[in-house]
Structures are given as C-alpha cells and as structure tokens.
C-alpha cells in the first residue's frame, strides 16, 4: 500500500481522476451534440436516442464482467486496456461516415468504459493505505465528476465553433495523460481472485438491456404493437428475467447472488438505480430544453449546469466527515431529497425565463444534494467488501447507476410523447414539465428507500451483519474515516 502524500500516491490520484473523467465525458458530452448530429447525419429521433444510449447500454451490461476481470488480471492492467479501447473507439466516432457507424463505435466505446469505470475506483481504494483512503476517494469524487459538466461545456464550444466530430476527440489528451501516469503507480493487487469469465451472463445482460432499450426507443416512433418492438421487448425482458436463475447455477458467476442477501446492500443499489437514472435523464432533458426551446447555443447549454458541479466539488470532500459523525443514512437520504426538489424546481423552465432566476437556483440545489448523497452512498457499498472484492463491488454499484441511466434515458421519448414526431422540439414544448416531475418523483422514492432500509453505519457498526455473506469483515478504516466516492 502507498501513502497519499507521496509521488506514487499523487500519480495514482491523478491517473484515476483522469480515467474517471474520460468515462464521464463520454457519457455526458454527447447531449449537447445531439441536434448537430441529427442535422448533419439526417438521423431520426430513434437513431439519435441510440447514439446517446448505445454507450450506456454496453457500459451497464459489461460492468460486472469488467469487475471480475479487474480482480483477476489486476486493476491497473484492466484500466489501461479499457483506456486504449476507448481511445480507438473515440477516433472511430469522430470519423463515422453515417449514423449506423457512429452507433457501432459508441457501443465499442461503452465496452471500454465498462473496463475503466470500476477499475479506477478499485485501483484507488485498493492501493492507498487504509488511513488515506477516505481523503483520496473524496478528492477522486470531487475532481473527476467535473467531467460531467466541463465535458458538455467543452463539447458545446466545439459544436458551435468547429464540428460535432471534434467532440469525440476531447478525451484523447485525458487518455494519454492517464496512461502515462499509470506507469508510475505500483501494482499492489497481488492476491487476485480466480478468473470468472461469465460469457452467458454477459450476453444475457447485453441482450436484455439492448432489447428493452430498443423497445423504449422505437416504440413511440414505430408503434408499441409492431412486431419489432414487441419482439425486442419480450427478448429483453426474458433475458433479464433469466439472468439471476442462470447466475445461481454457475460455479463462478459474473454476479454472485450471495451479495444480495444483505438488505442494506440491496437497498443502496435500488436507490442508486432510481437516483442516478433520474439524474442522467434530467441532464439530457435540460440540455435539450435549453437548446431547442430556450434558444441557447450549444456552448451555453453545456455551461448551464456548471454551478452544480462547482457546489458538488466543494461539498463532496466535506461530506466524509459528516458520514463519520452521523453515519450514512441521513446524509444520503437528505441529499437525494434535495436533488428531487431541484428537479421539481427545474421542471418550470420555460422560454423567456431568466437563467439566474430559474436554472441557477435549481443547479445550486442539485449540486448541494449530490454532494451530500454521493459520499455516504459509496461508503455504504465499499465498506461491505474486502480489498479482493473491490472490483466486483464497485462494478455492481456502478452497474446499478448505469442501468438506471440507460433505462430512464431510454424512457425520455415515452415521457415526452414523441409518437413519430420529426424532432424533439414539439414534444419538449408539450411534456417537458411532466417528464421532469416524473424524474423528481423517482428521486424522492430513492430517498424514501434510503430512509427506510439503509442503516446509519456509525462508528464500529458494520454494514453487513453477517461477514460470511461475502466472506469479509468490514474495514474499520472505511467506516470510521468515511470512505467516499
């Protein structure tokens, strides 16, 4: 293990921050480029949805497999492989001659993202000394998440002043820098788990999520009763329903059902699905509303939520101390509820409203709630496993957030009532407020789940009552120091 205040420690922080920022940028930067891509490639609403959700589908479906690969081959090695795959896919996105090629490249980009997302946090938490983990993860959380807002801002500027194609090159310098810094990080995960390459589980996850998202995306345009939509919905739901029974029969499954014997673990991940799913869909809707209804340029739309990230950056590192004093339940529930209030506030955004009076207060409240919620949410998940399982635990929670994101972003056409509309302008005018209020209600439901089922996890109180459920004891360092995302 290495100390945070060392050359290798700072290289570790910088490398994992950059790697995570690549994942954030690729997930969120596309939002501001959607109108330009549609106009240039003459893409339909359904095709544009796949440009957005294609990345999210493969990230969500392959995260668990990626976590197993990280725990076997080594987190640093898998992280580097994921970055290289994302680099190749990003170049393919920038050069895509048509929308079909762009969607295919986004799917590959998501596969690389699946390798990067869990490996970065697992590498950080598994390499730093126990006393340094809380502070290190807090720094990682605040700085890396800036990509969710700075990425769209940079992407918007490129759309306005160059071409949407350059948007996909934004992460190239980040990837190169992360790979260079990883060379200075020692390989400390020497005790590796046996290889668990669950091909059947991965295929079921990809087919299940892909089928459901295709049905949600194509349904409003083609009609819910058409054969392709019905077939994809049945296929997707069938594959997802078969996933758990299939995993239970495997000797070394991709998703170990034993983890879900803990009610707090299930509650945290259920809240994660609702919370992060609503955030992803709301971010998409707000950017579209700014561009298509409020008349913002792509740069202005990308900058609209920057105050949210600034507040998050300030609050997130401070939340670790709050978790150490009062536990995980109430900071997490309060933060999620504040985000629900922010989404309800932002549902009233209409053409002609001043930014400072409508969008800015909602963005500030959003950042405050997110800063309070993310730290205890991650502390509860990571405290439940030992170092050898950090890859899988991180992958499960990240998979929950990505599944929520891909499903709720896929629901956007349904919430807006697209129904064959040639673009999103008309549906936004009619149903933007309704869609945002639905997302606010789902976020409030996540807060209720947290208040009812997530333990406080105060000093000395383990999150998992029976350590044999996951063959580990909770590290007191993680509990008392308030480990953070």
C-alpha positions as CSV (number, residue, x, y, z in Angstrom):
1,X,0.0,0.0,0.0
2,X,1.2,3.5,-0.7
3,X,0.7,6.8,1.1
4,X,-1.4,9.6,-0.4
5,X,1.3,12.2,0.3
6,X,3.9,10.5,-2.0
7,X,4.9,10.7,-5.6
8,X,3.1,7.4,-6.4
9,X,0.1,8.5,-4.4
10,X,-0.4,11.7,-6.3
11,X,0.2,9.9,-9.6
12,X,-2.5,7.4,-8.5
13,X,-5.0,10.2,-7.7
14,X,-4.3,12.0,-11.0
15,X,-4.5,8.8,-13.1
16,X,-7.7,7.6,-11.6
17,X,-9.3,11.1,-11.8
18,X,-8.4,11.4,-15.5
19,X,-9.6,7.9,-16.2
20,X,-12.9,8.5,-14.5
21,X,-13.2,11.9,-16.2
22,X,-13.0,10.0,-19.6
23,X,-16.0,7.9,-18.6
24,X,-17.9,10.9,-17.5
25,X,-17.1,12.9,-20.6
26,X,-18.1,10.1,-23.0
27,X,-21.4,9.6,-21.1
28,X,-22.5,13.3,-20.9
29,X,-20.7,15.3,-23.6
30,X,-23.0,13.8,-26.3
31,X,-26.1,15.6,-25.0
32,X,-25.1,19.0,-26.4
33,X,-24.1,17.5,-29.8
34,X,-27.4,15.7,-30.4
35,X,-29.1,18.5,-32.5
36,X,-25.9,19.0,-34.6
37,X,-25.5,15.2,-35.2
38,X,-29.2,14.9,-36.2
39,X,-28.9,17.7,-38.7
40,X,-25.5,16.6,-40.2
41,X,-26.3,12.8,-40.5
42,X,-30.0,13.2,-41.1
43,X,-30.7,10.9,-38.2
44,X,-34.2,10.1,-36.8
45,X,-35.2,10.6,-33.2
46,X,-34.8,6.9,-32.6
47,X,-31.3,6.8,-34.1
48,X,-30.3,9.8,-32.0
49,X,-31.5,8.0,-28.9
50,X,-29.2,5.1,-29.8
51,X,-26.3,7.5,-30.2
52,X,-26.9,8.6,-26.6
53,X,-27.9,5.2,-25.1
54,X,-25.6,2.9,-27.1
55,X,-22.6,3.8,-24.8
56,X,-24.8,3.5,-21.7
57,X,-26.1,0.0,-22.7
58,X,-22.7,-1.6,-23.1
59,X,-21.2,0.1,-20.0
60,X,-24.1,-1.1,-17.9
61,X,-24.2,-4.6,-19.3
62,X,-20.4,-5.3,-19.1
63,X,-19.5,-3.7,-15.8
64,X,-19.9,-6.8,-13.8
65,X,-17.7,-8.8,-16.2
66,X,-15.2,-6.0,-16.1
67,X,-15.1,-6.1,-12.3
68,X,-14.3,-9.8,-12.4
69,X,-11.5,-9.2,-15.0
70,X,-10.1,-6.4,-12.8
71,X,-10.0,-8.7,-9.7
72,X,-8.2,-11.4,-11.7
73,X,-5.8,-9.7,-14.1
74,X,-5.1,-6.7,-12.0
75,X,-6.9,-3.3,-11.7
76,X,-4.1,-1.3,-13.3
77,X,-3.8,-3.6,-16.3
78,X,-7.5,-3.7,-16.9
79,X,-7.8,0.1,-16.5
80,X,-5.0,0.6,-19.1
81,X,-6.7,-1.8,-21.6
82,X,-10.0,0.0,-21.2
83,X,-8.4,3.4,-21.9
84,X,-6.8,2.1,-25.0
85,X,-10.1,0.6,-26.3
86,X,-11.9,3.9,-25.6
87,X,-9.2,5.8,-27.5
88,X,-9.7,3.6,-30.6
89,X,-13.5,3.9,-30.4
90,X,-13.3,7.7,-29.9
91,X,-11.3,8.0,-33.1
92,X,-13.9,5.8,-34.9
93,X,-16.7,8.0,-33.6
94,X,-15.0,11.2,-34.9
95,X,-14.6,9.6,-38.4
96,X,-18.1,7.9,-38.6
97,X,-19.5,8.4,-42.1
98,X,-23.1,7.7,-41.1
99,X,-25.3,7.3,-38.0
100,X,-25.0,3.5,-38.1
101,X,-21.2,3.6,-37.9
102,X,-21.5,6.2,-35.1
103,X,-23.8,4.0,-33.1
104,X,-21.5,1.0,-33.6
105,X,-18.5,3.0,-32.4
106,X,-20.4,4.2,-29.4
107,X,-21.2,0.6,-28.4
108,X,-17.4,-0.2,-28.5
109,X,-16.7,2.9,-26.6
110,X,-19.1,1.7,-23.9
111,X,-17.2,-1.6,-23.7
112,X,-14.0,0.3,-23.0
113,X,-15.9,2.4,-20.4
114,X,-17.0,-0.7,-18.7
115,X,-13.4,-1.6,-18.1
116,X,-12.4,1.9,-16.9
117,X,-15.2,2.8,-14.6
118,X,-14.9,0.1,-11.8
119,X,-11.2,-0.4,-12.2
120,X,-10.3,3.3,-11.5
121,X,-12.1,3.4,-8.1
122,X,-11.0,-0.2,-7.2
123,X,-7.4,0.7,-8.0
124,X,-7.5,3.8,-5.9
125,X,-9.2,2.1,-2.9
126,X,-7.0,-1.0,-3.1
127,X,-3.7,0.8,-3.5
128,X,-3.9,3.6,-0.9
129,X,-3.1,2.9,2.8
130,X,-6.2,2.5,4.9
131,X,-5.9,5.9,6.8
132,X,-5.6,7.7,3.4
133,X,-8.5,6.1,1.6
134,X,-11.2,8.4,2.8
135,X,-9.4,11.6,1.7
136,X,-8.2,10.0,-1.5
137,X,-11.6,8.9,-2.6
138,X,-13.0,12.3,-1.6
139,X,-10.6,14.0,-3.9
140,X,-11.3,11.5,-6.6
141,X,-15.0,12.1,-6.3
142,X,-15.0,15.8,-6.4
143,X,-12.4,16.4,-9.2
144,X,-13.4,13.5,-11.5
145,X,-17.1,14.4,-11.5
146,X,-16.2,17.8,-13.0
147,X,-16.2,16.0,-16.3
148,X,-20.0,15.7,-16.1
149,X,-20.2,19.4,-16.6
150,X,-16.9,20.6,-18.1
151,X,-17.2,17.9,-20.8
152,X,-20.5,19.2,-22.1
153,X,-19.3,22.8,-22.0
154,X,-16.2,21.9,-24.0
155,X,-18.3,19.9,-26.3
156,X,-20.7,22.7,-26.8
157,X,-17.9,25.1,-27.7
158,X,-16.6,22.6,-30.3
159,X,-20.1,22.2,-31.8
160,X,-20.5,25.9,-32.1
161,X,-17.1,26.7,-33.4
162,X,-15.9,23.6,-35.3
163,X,-17.8,20.3,-35.7
164,X,-19.6,17.8,-33.6
165,X,-16.9,15.3,-34.7
166,X,-14.3,17.0,-32.6
167,X,-16.4,16.4,-29.5
168,X,-15.3,12.7,-29.6
169,X,-11.6,13.8,-29.5
170,X,-12.0,15.7,-26.2
171,X,-10.9,12.7,-24.2
172,X,-7.8,11.9,-26.2
173,X,-5.4,14.0,-24.2
174,X,-7.0,12.8,-21.0
175,X,-6.5,9.1,-22.0
176,X,-2.8,9.8,-23.0
177,X,-2.1,11.5,-19.7
178,X,-3.8,8.8,-17.6
179,X,-1.8,6.1,-19.4
180,X,1.5,7.9,-18.7
181,X,0.6,8.4,-15.1
182,X,-0.3,4.8,-14.6
183,X,3.3,3.8,-15.3
184,X,4.2,5.5,-12.0
185,X,1.6,3.5,-10.0
186,X,2.9,0.3,-8.4
187,X,0.9,-2.9,-8.9
188,X,-0.3,-3.8,-5.3
189,X,-3.2,-6.2,-6.0
190,X,-1.0,-9.3,-5.9
191,X,-3.7,-11.6,-4.3
192,X,-6.1,-12.0,-7.2
193,X,-9.3,-13.9,-7.5
194,X,-9.7,-16.8,-9.8
195,X,-10.8,-15.8,-13.3
196,X,-14.6,-15.7,-13.7
197,X,-15.4,-15.0,-17.4
198,X,-19.2,-15.5,-17.4
199,X,-19.9,-15.2,-21.1
200,X,-23.5,-16.4,-20.7
201,X,-24.3,-13.8,-18.0
202,X,-22.7,-11.0,-20.1
203,X,-24.6,-12.0,-23.2
204,X,-27.9,-12.1,-21.2
205,X,-27.2,-8.7,-19.8
206,X,-26.3,-7.1,-23.2
207,X,-29.3,-8.7,-24.9
208,X,-31.7,-7.9,-22.0
209,X,-30.7,-4.2,-21.8
210,X,-30.4,-3.8,-25.5
211,X,-33.9,-5.4,-26.2
212,X,-35.6,-3.2,-23.5
213,X,-33.9,0.0,-24.7
214,X,-34.7,-0.7,-28.3
215,X,-38.3,-1.2,-27.5
216,X,-38.4,2.0,-25.4
217,X,-36.7,3.9,-28.2
218,X,-38.5,2.6,-31.2
219,X,-42.0,2.2,-29.6
220,X,-43.0,5.8,-29.7
221,X,-41.9,6.1,-33.4
222,X,-42.9,2.7,-34.8
223,X,-45.9,1.9,-32.6
224,X,-45.9,-0.2,-29.5
225,X,-47.8,-3.1,-31.1
226,X,-45.5,-3.5,-34.1
227,X,-43.6,-6.8,-34.4
228,X,-40.0,-5.5,-34.0
229,X,-41.0,-3.5,-30.8
230,X,-42.9,-6.4,-29.2
231,X,-40.2,-8.9,-30.1
232,X,-37.4,-6.8,-28.7
233,X,-39.3,-6.2,-25.5
234,X,-40.1,-9.8,-25.0
235,X,-36.5,-10.8,-25.8
236,X,-35.1,-8.1,-23.5
237,X,-37.4,-8.9,-20.5
238,X,-36.9,-12.6,-21.0
239,X,-33.1,-12.3,-20.9
240,X,-33.1,-10.1,-17.8
241,X,-35.5,-12.4,-16.1
242,X,-33.3,-15.4,-16.8
243,X,-30.1,-13.7,-15.6
244,X,-30.5,-14.4,-11.9
245,X,-31.5,-18.0,-12.2
246,X,-28.7,-18.7,-14.6
247,X,-26.2,-17.0,-12.4
248,X,-27.3,-19.1,-9.4
249,X,-26.4,-22.3,-11.3
250,X,-22.9,-21.2,-12.3
251,X,-19.9,-22.2,-10.2
252,X,-18.2,-18.9,-10.6
253,X,-20.9,-16.4,-11.8
254,X,-20.4,-12.9,-13.1
255,X,-23.0,-11.7,-10.5
256,X,-22.8,-13.5,-7.2
257,X,-26.3,-13.7,-5.7
258,X,-24.8,-14.0,-2.2
259,X,-24.1,-10.3,-2.2
260,X,-27.8,-9.6,-2.3
261,X,-28.6,-11.4,0.9
262,X,-27.9,-8.2,2.7
263,X,-31.0,-5.9,2.8
264,X,-28.9,-2.7,3.1
265,X,-26.8,-3.7,0.1
266,X,-29.9,-4.3,-2.0
267,X,-31.5,-1.0,-0.7
268,X,-28.4,1.1,-1.6
269,X,-28.3,-0.4,-5.1
270,X,-32.0,0.0,-5.7
271,X,-31.8,3.7,-4.6
272,X,-28.8,4.0,-6.9
273,X,-30.8,2.8,-9.9
274,X,-33.5,5.4,-9.3
275,X,-31.2,8.3,-8.2
276,X,-28.6,8.1,-10.9
277,X,-31.1,7.1,-13.6
278,X,-33.2,10.2,-12.9
279,X,-30.0,12.4,-12.9
280,X,-28.9,11.1,-16.3
281,X,-32.4,11.6,-17.9
282,X,-32.8,15.0,-16.3
283,X,-29.4,16.2,-17.5
284,X,-30.4,15.1,-21.0
285,X,-33.8,16.8,-20.9
286,X,-32.4,20.1,-19.5
287,X,-29.7,20.4,-22.2
288,X,-32.4,19.7,-24.9
289,X,-34.8,22.2,-23.4
290,X,-32.0,24.8,-23.3
291,X,-31.1,24.3,-27.0
292,X,-34.4,23.5,-28.6
293,X,-36.8,25.7,-26.6
294,X,-34.8,28.4,-24.8
295,X,-32.6,29.3,-27.8
296,X,-29.3,28.6,-26.1
297,X,-26.2,27.9,-28.2
298,X,-24.5,24.5,-27.6
299,X,-21.9,26.3,-25.6
300,X,-24.5,28.0,-23.4
301,X,-26.4,24.8,-22.9
302,X,-23.3,22.9,-21.9
303,X,-22.5,25.6,-19.4
304,X,-26.0,25.8,-17.8
305,X,-25.2,23.2,-15.1
306,X,-21.6,24.2,-14.3
307,X,-22.7,25.7,-10.9
308,X,-24.0,22.2,-9.9
309,X,-20.5,20.7,-10.3
310,X,-18.9,23.6,-8.5
311,X,-21.1,23.1,-5.5
312,X,-20.6,19.4,-5.6
313,X,-16.8,19.8,-5.7
314,X,-17.0,21.9,-2.5
315,X,-19.4,19.8,-0.6
316,X,-18.3,16.3,-1.5
317,X,-15.0,16.2,0.3
318,X,-16.6,17.7,3.4
319,X,-19.3,15.1,3.5
320,X,-16.8,12.4,4.5
321,X,-16.5,14.0,8.0
322,X,-20.3,14.2,8.3
323,X,-20.6,10.5,7.4
324,X,-18.0,9.6,10.1
325,X,-20.0,11.6,12.7
326,X,-23.7,10.7,11.9
327,X,-23.5,7.7,9.6
328,X,-24.6,7.1,6.1
329,X,-28.4,7.0,6.2
330,X,-29.5,10.6,6.8
331,X,-26.9,12.5,4.8
332,X,-27.7,10.2,1.8
333,X,-31.5,10.5,2.2
334,X,-31.3,14.3,2.7
335,X,-29.0,14.8,-0.3
336,X,-31.2,12.7,-2.6
337,X,-34.3,14.6,-1.4
338,X,-32.6,17.9,-2.2
339,X,-31.9,16.7,-5.7
340,X,-35.6,15.7,-6.1
341,X,-36.5,19.3,-5.1
342,X,-34.1,20.6,-7.6
343,X,-35.6,18.6,-10.4
344,X,-39.1,19.8,-9.4
345,X,-37.8,23.4,-9.5
346,X,-36.2,22.9,-12.9
347,X,-39.4,21.5,-14.3
348,X,-40.8,25.0,-14.5
349,X,-38.1,26.2,-17.0
350,X,-39.8,27.9,-20.0
351,X,-38.8,30.1,-22.9
352,X,-38.2,33.7,-21.8
353,X,-37.3,32.8,-18.2
354,X,-34.0,34.4,-16.9
355,X,-31.2,32.0,-16.2
356,X,-30.4,33.5,-12.8
357,X,-34.0,33.2,-11.6
358,X,-34.9,29.7,-12.8
359,X,-32.0,27.5,-13.8
360,X,-29.3,28.8,-11.5
361,X,-31.2,28.1,-8.2
362,X,-32.0,24.6,-9.3
363,X,-28.5,23.9,-10.3
364,X,-27.1,25.1,-7.0
365,X,-29.6,22.9,-5.1
366,X,-28.8,20.0,-7.3
367,X,-25.1,20.3,-6.5
368,X,-25.7,20.6,-2.8
369,X,-27.9,17.4,-2.8
370,X,-25.5,15.5,-4.9
371,X,-22.5,16.5,-2.7
372,X,-24.3,15.2,0.4
373,X,-25.6,12.0,-1.2
374,X,-22.7,10.5,-3.2
375,X,-20.2,10.1,-0.3
376,X,-22.5,8.0,2.0
377,X,-23.8,6.0,-0.9
378,X,-20.4,4.9,-1.9
379,X,-19.2,4.5,1.7
380,X,-22.1,2.0,2.3
381,X,-21.2,-0.1,-0.7
382,X,-17.4,-0.2,-0.3
383,X,-17.5,-0.9,3.4
384,X,-19.3,-4.1,2.7
385,X,-16.4,-5.9,1.0
386,X,-12.7,-6.6,1.5
387,X,-9.9,-5.5,-0.9
388,X,-10.0,-8.6,-3.0
389,X,-13.7,-7.9,-4.0
390,X,-13.4,-4.2,-4.6
391,X,-13.6,-4.6,-8.3
392,X,-16.8,-6.5,-8.2
393,X,-18.4,-4.4,-5.5
394,X,-17.6,-1.2,-7.4
395,X,-18.8,-2.8,-10.6
396,X,-22.2,-3.8,-9.1
397,X,-22.9,-0.3,-7.8
398,X,-21.7,1.3,-11.0
399,X,-23.8,-1.1,-13.0
400,X,-26.8,-0.1,-10.9
401,X,-26.2,3.6,-11.7
402,X,-25.7,2.8,-15.4
403,X,-28.7,0.6,-15.7
404,X,-30.8,3.3,-14.2
405,X,-29.3,5.8,-16.6
406,X,-29.8,3.8,-19.7
407,X,-33.4,2.8,-18.8
408,X,-34.5,6.3,-17.9
409,X,-32.7,8.0,-20.8
410,X,-34.4,5.4,-22.9
411,X,-37.7,6.4,-21.4
412,X,-37.3,10.0,-22.4
413,X,-39.2,9.6,-25.7
414,X,-42.0,7.9,-23.8
415,X,-42.2,10.7,-21.2
416,X,-42.2,13.3,-23.9
417,X,-44.8,11.5,-26.0
418,X,-42.7,11.6,-29.2
419,X,-45.1,9.4,-31.2
420,X,-43.5,9.8,-34.6
421,X,-42.5,13.5,-34.3
422,X,-39.8,14.5,-36.7
423,X,-37.8,16.2,-33.9
424,X,-37.9,16.7,-30.2
425,X,-38.9,20.4,-30.2
426,X,-42.7,19.8,-30.2
427,X,-42.7,17.0,-27.6
428,X,-40.5,19.2,-25.3
429,X,-43.0,22.0,-25.5
430,X,-45.8,19.8,-24.6
431,X,-44.4,17.4,-22.0
432,X,-41.1,18.7,-20.6
433,X,-42.6,19.7,-17.2
434,X,-44.4,16.3,-16.9
435,X,-41.2,14.4,-17.7
436,X,-39.1,16.4,-15.1
437,X,-41.8,15.9,-12.4
438,X,-41.8,12.1,-13.0
439,X,-38.0,12.1,-12.6
440,X,-38.3,14.2,-9.4
441,X,-40.8,11.6,-8.0
442,X,-38.5,8.7,-8.8
443,X,-35.7,10.6,-7.0
444,X,-37.9,11.1,-4.0
445,X,-38.6,7.4,-4.0
446,X,-34.9,6.7,-3.8
447,X,-34.7,9.0,-0.7
448,X,-37.5,7.0,0.9
449,X,-35.8,3.7,0.2
450,X,-32.7,5.1,1.9
451,X,-34.5,6.4,5.0
452,X,-36.3,3.0,5.5
453,X,-33.7,0.4,4.7
454,X,-30.2,1.8,4.8
455,X,-28.5,1.6,8.3
456,X,-26.7,4.6,9.8
457,X,-23.4,2.6,9.8
458,X,-22.0,4.7,12.6
459,X,-18.5,4.0,14.1
460,X,-18.0,0.4,14.7
461,X,-21.3,-0.7,13.2
462,X,-20.7,-2.9,10.2
463,X,-23.0,-2.6,7.1
464,X,-23.2,-6.3,6.6
465,X,-24.3,-8.0,9.9
466,X,-23.0,-11.5,8.9
467,X,-19.5,-11.2,7.4
468,X,-19.7,-14.7,5.9
469,X,-22.3,-13.4,3.5
470,X,-19.4,-12.0,1.4
471,X,-16.5,-13.7,3.2
472,X,-15.2,-10.5,4.6
473,X,-15.2,-8.3,7.7
474,X,-15.8,-4.5,7.3
475,X,-12.6,-2.5,7.4
476,X,-12.9,-0.1,10.4
477,X,-10.8,2.4,8.4
478,X,-13.6,2.6,5.8
479,X,-16.3,3.0,8.5
480,X,-14.5,5.5,10.8
481,X,-12.8,7.5,8.1
482,X,-16.0,7.7,5.9
483,X,-14.8,6.2,2.6
484,X,-16.2,8.3,-0.3
485,X,-16.7,8.1,-4.0
